[in-house]
Amino acid sequence: MINDFRRRWGLSEPSVEDNITTAIYRIRALIGDSLYVRDSSKLNKFAFIAAVPLEKYIELTYEGGVFNFKKYFSGIVSTVALAEKLECILVSSVISDNQKDMIVTIINNENVGIRISKDKRGKYVTYPQGEPMLDEKVVERTLLSLDGKSAGEYEKALREYASGKWNESSNATRLTLEEYLRQYLNNTKGLEANKKTIGSVLKEAGVANHFRNSITSQLNTLDSHYNPGSKHGSNTQGAVESEYLIYSVGVIVNTLEQLKISDKGA
């Protein structure tokens, strides 16, 4: 609403820091500056997840305690710091599922450099905000499709990207693709072998030649890309290459998921 007003009146866009402050005010308006939590096990779980002493943000009572959200969200000026705070709250049981969904809506509607989605297990995941359409159509769908090791590697790729660790992010996308193809084809082969196997499986499933060739060509391109890059040379060219790989692997995963032929694996 505030951003719409600024655009109508020709005002400059607020900074990311200003947007973070606005988002925090809205979250606090939603859940309050403090919240009484009767179940002490929920507070203990939060402290474990956040790796902080119980008394840092919680005033303990005879039964449960009062969570001080004003203190919890104070002093945050960076995207990464906010993302970490949000994940701890969203993964814990301190607030209700409805409140969690509303927080996700607030963050995804504000330009704070963060997107929040759920993975296949229903776990909330934060990652750097990119192009809205690509975030929604590629990254979020990929998170919902992956499971096990492949999911863990894709989430790692997003985390390392957020931390500016380009080589680590790139390598995690490679492992995502490798683990996903193993799951998809129900075998233990590596990427080099499975990029050939997937072509045969797609052919048996009746996928048109041009589409099948496009998919296998993209897999060959990525495999060739990884060898001198993250796998051996550690030469990932910053955020632009890391983002390219995150989206590219996501497109392949989403495409194969829509084809729904995993039962024909070898």
C-alpha positions as CSV (number, residue, x, y, z in Angstrom):
1,M,0.0,0.0,0.0
2,I,2.8,2.4,0.9
3,N,4.8,1.6,-2.2
4,D,1.6,2.1,-4.4
5,F,1.2,5.5,-2.8
6,R,4.8,6.5,-3.4
7,R,4.5,5.5,-7.1
8,R,1.3,7.5,-7.6
9,W,2.9,10.6,-6.2
10,G,6.2,10.1,-8.0
11,L,8.3,9.5,-4.9
12,S,11.5,7.5,-5.0
13,E,11.4,3.9,-4.0
14,P,12.3,3.2,-0.4
15,S,15.6,1.5,0.4
16,V,15.8,-2.2,1.3
17,E,16.6,-1.2,4.9
18,D,13.4,0.9,5.0
19,N,11.4,-2.0,3.5
20,I,12.8,-4.3,6.2
21,T,11.7,-1.9,8.9
22,T,8.2,-1.7,7.4
23,A,7.9,-5.5,7.1
24,I,9.0,-5.9,10.8
25,Y,6.4,-3.3,11.9
26,R,3.7,-5.2,10.0
27,I,4.8,-8.5,11.5
28,R,4.7,-7.0,15.0
29,A,1.3,-5.5,14.3
30,L,0.1,-9.0,13.3
31,I,1.4,-11.0,16.2
32,G,2.0,-8.3,18.8
33,D,5.1,-7.1,20.6
34,S,4.7,-10.0,23.1
35,L,3.0,-13.3,23.1
36,Y,2.2,-15.6,26.0
37,V,3.0,-19.2,25.2
38,R,1.7,-21.7,27.7
39,D,3.5,-24.8,26.3
40,S,7.1,-24.6,27.5
41,S,8.1,-27.4,25.1
42,K,7.4,-24.9,22.2
43,L,9.7,-22.4,23.8
44,N,12.4,-25.0,24.3
45,K,12.1,-26.0,20.7
46,F,12.5,-22.4,19.6
47,A,15.6,-21.9,21.8
48,F,17.1,-25.1,20.3
49,I,16.4,-24.0,16.7
50,A,17.7,-20.5,17.2
51,A,20.6,-21.7,19.4
52,V,20.0,-19.1,22.1
53,P,19.3,-19.2,25.8
54,L,15.6,-19.3,26.7
55,E,15.8,-16.0,28.6
56,K,17.2,-14.1,25.7
57,Y,13.8,-13.4,24.2
58,I,11.5,-15.1,26.7
59,E,10.3,-14.1,30.1
60,L,9.7,-17.4,31.8
61,T,6.6,-17.9,33.9
62,Y,5.2,-20.7,36.1
63,E,3.7,-22.3,32.9
64,G,5.4,-21.4,29.7
65,G,6.6,-17.8,29.1
66,V,6.1,-14.5,27.3
67,F,7.9,-14.2,24.0
68,N,9.2,-10.7,23.4
69,F,8.9,-10.2,19.6
70,K,9.8,-6.5,19.8
71,K,13.2,-7.5,21.2
72,Y,13.5,-10.4,18.8
73,F,13.1,-8.2,15.7
74,S,15.1,-5.2,17.0
75,G,18.3,-4.0,15.3
76,I,17.8,-5.9,12.1
77,V,19.0,-4.0,9.1
78,S,20.2,-6.7,6.7
79,T,18.3,-9.2,4.5
80,V,20.3,-12.2,5.7
81,A,19.7,-11.4,9.4
82,L,16.0,-11.0,8.8
83,A,15.9,-14.3,6.9
84,E,17.6,-16.2,9.7
85,K,15.2,-14.7,12.3
86,L,12.2,-15.6,10.1
87,E,13.2,-19.2,9.5
88,C,13.7,-19.8,13.3
89,I,10.1,-18.5,14.0
90,L,8.5,-20.3,11.0
91,V,10.1,-23.6,11.8
92,S,9.2,-23.4,15.5
93,S,5.8,-23.8,17.0
94,V,5.7,-20.5,18.9
95,I,3.1,-19.0,16.6
96,S,0.1,-20.5,14.8
97,D,0.1,-21.8,11.2
98,N,-2.3,-18.9,10.2
99,Q,0.2,-16.4,11.6
100,K,3.0,-18.1,9.7
101,D,1.1,-17.9,6.5
102,M,0.4,-14.2,7.1
103,I,4.1,-13.5,7.8
104,V,5.0,-15.2,4.5
105,T,2.5,-13.0,2.7
106,I,4.0,-9.9,4.3
107,I,7.5,-10.8,3.3
108,N,6.7,-11.9,-0.2
109,N,4.8,-8.7,-0.8
110,E,7.6,-6.4,0.5
111,N,10.8,-5.7,-1.4
112,V,13.1,-6.9,1.3
113,G,15.3,-9.2,-0.8
114,I,13.7,-12.3,0.6
115,R,11.2,-14.9,-0.7
116,I,9.6,-17.6,1.5
117,S,8.3,-20.9,0.3
118,K,7.6,-24.4,1.5
119,D,9.5,-27.5,0.4
120,K,8.0,-30.9,-0.3
121,R,8.0,-31.7,3.4
122,G,6.0,-28.5,4.3
123,K,9.1,-26.8,5.8
124,Y,9.4,-23.1,5.3
125,V,12.5,-22.0,3.3
126,T,13.9,-18.5,2.8
127,Y,16.0,-17.6,-0.2
128,P,17.2,-14.5,-2.0
129,Q,14.5,-12.7,-3.9
130,G,14.9,-12.7,-7.7
131,E,12.5,-12.1,-10.6
132,P,9.0,-12.7,-9.2
133,M,7.9,-15.0,-12.0
134,L,11.0,-17.1,-11.9
135,D,10.8,-17.3,-8.1
136,E,7.2,-18.5,-8.2
137,K,7.3,-20.7,-11.3
138,V,10.8,-22.2,-11.0
139,V,12.3,-22.0,-7.5
140,E,9.1,-22.6,-5.5
141,R,7.9,-25.5,-7.8
142,T,11.4,-27.0,-7.5
143,L,11.3,-26.9,-3.7
144,L,7.9,-28.6,-3.8
145,S,9.2,-31.3,-6.1
146,L,12.5,-32.3,-4.5
147,D,12.9,-34.7,-1.6
148,G,15.7,-36.2,0.4
149,K,19.3,-35.4,-0.6
150,S,18.3,-33.5,-3.7
151,A,16.1,-31.2,-1.6
152,G,18.9,-30.6,0.9
153,E,21.4,-29.7,-1.9
154,Y,19.0,-27.3,-3.6
155,E,18.3,-25.5,-0.3
156,K,22.0,-25.4,0.3
157,A,22.5,-23.8,-3.1
158,L,20.0,-21.1,-2.1
159,R,21.7,-20.5,1.2
160,E,25.2,-20.3,-0.2
161,Y,23.9,-17.9,-2.9
162,A,22.5,-15.7,-0.2
163,S,25.9,-15.8,1.6
164,G,27.8,-14.9,-1.6
165,K,29.5,-18.3,-1.7
166,W,29.3,-18.7,-5.4
167,N,31.4,-21.9,-5.8
168,E,29.6,-23.7,-3.0
169,S,26.2,-22.7,-4.5
170,S,27.2,-23.8,-7.9
171,N,28.4,-27.2,-6.6
172,A,25.2,-27.7,-4.6
173,T,23.1,-27.2,-7.8
174,R,25.3,-29.9,-9.5
175,L,24.7,-32.3,-6.6
176,T,21.0,-31.4,-6.7
177,L,20.8,-32.5,-10.3
178,E,22.8,-35.6,-9.7
179,E,20.8,-36.7,-6.7
180,Y,17.5,-35.9,-8.4
181,L,18.3,-38.0,-11.5
182,R,19.2,-40.9,-9.2
183,Q,15.8,-40.6,-7.5
184,Y,14.0,-40.1,-10.7
185,L,15.6,-43.1,-12.5
186,N,15.8,-45.2,-9.3
187,N,19.5,-46.0,-9.6
188,T,22.9,-45.0,-8.1
189,K,24.6,-43.7,-11.2
190,G,26.3,-40.4,-11.5
191,L,25.3,-37.4,-13.6
192,E,27.5,-38.4,-16.6
193,A,25.8,-41.8,-16.8
194,N,22.3,-40.6,-16.1
195,K,22.3,-37.9,-18.6
196,K,22.4,-40.7,-21.2
197,T,20.0,-42.9,-19.3
198,I,17.3,-40.2,-19.2
199,G,17.4,-39.9,-23.0
200,S,16.5,-43.6,-23.3
201,V,13.8,-43.4,-20.7
202,L,12.2,-40.3,-22.3
203,K,12.2,-42.1,-25.7
204,E,10.5,-45.2,-24.3
205,A,7.9,-42.9,-22.7
206,G,7.1,-41.5,-26.1
207,V,8.5,-38.0,-25.6
208,A,8.8,-36.2,-28.9
209,N,12.3,-36.2,-30.4
210,H,12.8,-32.5,-30.4
211,F,11.7,-32.2,-26.8
212,R,13.8,-35.1,-25.7
213,N,16.8,-33.8,-27.5
214,S,16.4,-30.4,-25.9
215,I,16.3,-31.9,-22.4
216,T,19.3,-34.1,-23.0
217,S,21.2,-31.2,-24.6
218,Q,20.6,-29.1,-21.6
219,L,21.9,-31.8,-19.3
220,N,25.0,-32.2,-21.5
221,T,25.5,-28.4,-21.4
222,L,25.2,-28.3,-17.6
223,D,27.5,-31.3,-17.1
224,S,30.2,-29.7,-19.4
225,H,29.6,-26.4,-17.5
226,Y,30.2,-28.0,-14.1
227,N,33.5,-29.7,-15.0
228,P,35.6,-26.6,-15.4
229,G,33.5,-24.6,-13.0
230,S,32.4,-25.7,-9.5
231,K,33.5,-29.3,-9.7
232,H,37.1,-28.9,-10.5
233,G,38.2,-25.3,-11.1
234,S,36.1,-23.4,-8.6
235,N,35.6,-20.6,-11.1
236,T,32.0,-19.6,-10.6
237,Q,31.5,-16.1,-12.0
238,G,29.7,-14.5,-9.1
239,A,25.9,-14.1,-8.5
240,V,24.9,-14.1,-12.2
241,E,26.3,-17.6,-12.8
242,S,25.0,-19.0,-9.5
243,E,21.5,-17.7,-10.3
244,Y,21.7,-19.1,-13.8
245,L,22.5,-22.6,-12.4
246,I,19.8,-22.4,-9.7
247,Y,17.1,-21.5,-12.3
248,S,18.5,-24.0,-14.9
249,V,18.4,-27.0,-12.6
250,G,15.0,-25.9,-11.4
251,V,13.7,-25.8,-15.0
252,I,14.9,-29.4,-15.6
253,V,13.4,-30.7,-12.4
254,N,10.1,-29.1,-13.1
255,T,10.0,-30.3,-16.7
256,L,10.8,-34.0,-15.7
257,E,8.2,-33.8,-12.9
258,Q,5.5,-32.7,-15.3
259,L,6.4,-35.6,-17.6
260,K,5.7,-38.0,-14.8
261,I,7.6,-41.0,-16.1
262,S,9.8,-41.8,-13.1
263,D,8.3,-45.3,-12.8
264,K,10.1,-46.1,-16.0
265,G,13.6,-45.6,-14.5
266,A,16.4,-48.1,-14.8
